Each structure stands twice: as structure tokens, then as C-alpha cells.
């Protein structure tokens, strides 16, 4: 339970209390619970979306409302990472400049466009889903995107000497990452069938591409890179679900 509480503290703004100081080993072990927390975030988002539809709101309005609640629930942790990565990789001329931009809390043009683009893509994709499908899709997408994020953290080197990736550089993360992937796969398939496998595959591919780009740009990963990987996994999963609904219907 301590590890789950630590994952909730790290990924959400829930008022969870933890006794004592958390070590790097505690945080490393807690990453196995990231997909479970992701599933909770997805369920909350889906419930708000379903409530909006039940109250008679249009699909897009319900989707925007749900995503705004999601942002408040998570503190926009991963959106911030996506924006920082876009600014750094788009505007930095060398590795030193890119790493400096990643530590800057301000958002530039690239960052704003990336955050807005991802938000619009998620809102438009979610808006076409029936409520009952959203309740299945969103927990799967959020669990798998965070499992892929943890796997990337376990496999890629840290790009700098401070931050999340550096703090966990000496901690063995292979077992927590694999446990997280297995949990996410089981949950995704259990609640959404073949789409769950597709969501996991898309999340892993997205994280792999982000990891390859980060190694080319800055030599490794940072917490912001992990957040960007999660966002790409979430966007790709929701777009796939919307395409499935639009083209052939759910369960066909």
C-alpha cells in the first residue's frame, strides 16, 4: 500500500499522506503501480464524460469538461512534460541548450502548440465515443500509456544528473516495469478486449519513438520526456478508439 500511495502522490493531486521519507528504492518500486493509478485517472475521466452526456451536453463539450477534470486531477504533470520537450527539441540548438530549456518552467510557442494540439486531438477523439465505450477505453489507454512510460524509464539512460530519471538511475526498474506492463495488458484486455492489446502496442511504440528521439537529441530521458511519452500514448490510443468507432463500430 505504501508503494501505491507513493504512486498516487507522484501522479495525482489527491491528498494522500505518506509516513517517513521516501527513498529512491521506494519510488522505483512504486512505478509498478503507475498503470493502476493510470487506470484510476482514466476511470475518473470517463465518468465525468459519461455524466456530461447524461446531462445532455454535446459530445465535444463533455469531452472538454472531462479532460479539464483530468488535468486538475493530475496537475497537468504530463502535459507540462510534453510542452517542455516540444520547446527544447524544437528550439534548442545543442544538447546544453535543450537541457536548459527543459528545466525552464515557462512555455514557448512550440510547447503551447504541442499541448493545445494534444488536448484538441484527445477531446475530438473522445467526443465520438459512446459513454459505455469510454468507460472501457479510457482506463485501458491511461494504464497502458503509463506502463510504456515506466518501461522507457527502465530501459533508457538518464540525460542529466538531476531530476526523476537521474534519481532512479541506480535503482533496478526492470521488475517493476515488467509488472506494470503485465498489469496494464491484463487490465486493458480484460476491459476492452482486442482494443486493449492495440492500445498497449500503440503506447509502447509511442514511448519507443519518444525514447529514440530523446537519445538523439539529449542522450537519454528526463521526467519531461516520460511525460511526453505518456501523452503520445494517450493520444494514439484515443485516436485509434475513435477510428474504430467511426469506421466499423465497437466490437465488430
N, C-alpha and C positions, 0 to 999 in steps of 0.2 A: 504493500500500500504506500510505503514511503516513496518508492520509485514512481508510482502512478501520480502521487501528489506532486512530486518534483516536475513531472512532465506537464501537469496541469498548470503549475506556476510558470513554467517556461513558455508554454504555447497559448495560454489564455490569460484573461484578466479576472478570473474567478478568485475570490478572496480565500484562497487555500493557505493554511498555515503549516509550516514545517519546523519541527523542533531541531535545534542544533544547526551547525554549519554543514552545508552540502559539499562533499569533496568532488574532485574530477571523476573519480570512480563511480560515485553515486549518479552524477549527471550522465556519464557514459552508459550505465546500466539502465537509466530511465529512458533512454532513446528507444528501447524495445517497446515502451508504452506509447510512443508518439503516434503510431497508427490508431490505437484505441482512442486517444484524445482527438485525433482527426475525425474518426467516425462520429464522436460526440458533436464536434463542430458541424459536421455535415448534417447530422440529425436535427440540430437546433435550426440551422439554415433552412432545411426542408420544411420543418414545422411552421416557421414564420411564413414561408412561401405558400404553403397549403392554407394557412389561416387567411392570408391575403385573398387567395382565390375564393375561399369560403365566404368571405365578406363581400364578394362581388367586384373586387378590384381587377383591372385588366392584368394579363399575364406579365407584361413588362413592368408595370408598377409594383406588382407583387414580388417580382424578381429583384428589383432595385431595393425594395424595403428589406427583403431577406438578406441581401448582400451587405446592406448597411448595418444590420444587426450583427452579421458575421464579423464585420470589421470592428465593431465595438467589442465583440466577444473576444477577439484575438488581439486587439490593439494594433491592427494593421501591420503585424510583425512581418509577414511575408511580402506584403505589398511594398513595404519600405525597402526590403531587400531587392525586390525587382527594380524599383526605381533607382536605387544606388548603383546596381550593376549596369543598368542602361546608361546612366550618366558616365560611369567610369570607363566602360568598354567603348562607348560612343565618343567620349570627349577627351580621354586621356591619351597623351602622345607616347608615353613609355610606361614601364611597369611601376616606377616610383609615382608617377602622376596618377595612374589608375588606382593604386592603393591609397593614395592621399584622398582622392575623390570618394572612395568607398567609405572612408571614415567621416566624411562631411555630412552632417545631418540635413543640409539644405538640398532641395530637389531642383535640378536643372531641366532644360527643355526635353532632353532625351528621357529623363526619369518620369516627368509628368506624362509624356505621351505613352510611355510603356504602361504606367499604372492605369491611365484612363482607357487605353486600348484593351488591357486585360479585363478591366471592370466591365466595359461595354460588351466584350465577347462573352463573358460569363453571364451577364444579365440577359443578353439576347438569346443565348442558348438555353438558359433556364426557363425563360418565359414561354417556350413552346412545349414544355413538359407538363403532362397532367400531374396533379398533386400526388397521386398514388405512385407514379413512376419516380417523381422527385424524391419521395421518401425512401426509395430503394437506391437510386443513383447517387445521391449526394453523400451518404455515409461511405459508399464504396469509393467514390472519387477522392474524398478527403483522406480516407485511410490509406489508399494506395499511393497518393501523391506524397504523403509524409513517410511512408515506408521507403519509397525511392530516394527521398531526401536523406534519410538515415543511412541507406546503403551507400550513397555517394560520399557521405561524411566518413564512412568506414574505409572506403577504398582510395580516396584521393588525398594527397598531401595538403598540409596547411600552407596557405600562401604568405602568411606573415607570422610574427612571433607573439601576437596578442589576438584576443577575440576567441570566439567559440571553438573554431577548428583547431587553433593553436592550443587552447586549454585541454583539448581532448587528444592531442597528438600522441601522448604517451599511454593512452588508455586503449585496451583491446576492445574494439567495437564490432568485430565480426559476428560474434554470437548474438548480441542484441539486435544487430541489423538483420540477421537471418531470421531471428524470432519475429521481428517486426514484419518482415516480408511474408512469412508464413501466416501470421495472424491476419494481415491485410488481405492476402489471397483467399484465405478461408472465409473471411467475412464478406469480401466482395462477391465471391462465387455463391456463397450461401444466400445473400440477399438479392443479388441481381443476375445470377446465372452466368451465361457466356459473356455478357457485357462486363462482368467483374474481371474476368481474365483480360479482356480488351483494355479495360481501364488500367489494370496493373501493367500491362505491356506498354501502353502509351506513357504512363508515368515513368517507367524505367528508361524508355527511350529518351524522354524529355530530360530526365536527370543526367543520362549519359551524354547527351549533346551539350547540356549546360556545363557538365564537368570537363568535357573535352575543350570547349571554348574557354573556360576559366584557366585551364592549364596552359593553353596557348597564350592567353592574354596576361596572366599574372603568376603563372607557375603552380597554381593549386587552387584550393577553395577557401572561402571565408563564410561566415554566417550569412552574409548578404547573398552569396552565390547559392547557398542552400535554400534561402527563401525564394530566390528567383526560380530555382528548380521546382519547388513546390507549386509555384504559381503556374508554370508551364504545364505541369502535370494536371492541375485542376482545370485549366483552360482546355487542354486537349481532351480530357475526359468528358467535360460538359459538351464540347462541340461534337464529339462522337455520339453522345446520347441524343442530342438534338437532331443530328443527321439520321440516326436510326429511327427516331420517331417520325421524322418528316418523310423519309423515303419508303420505309417498309412497315412501320408500326412496331410497337414493343412486343417482344415475344414471338415475332414471326420467324 
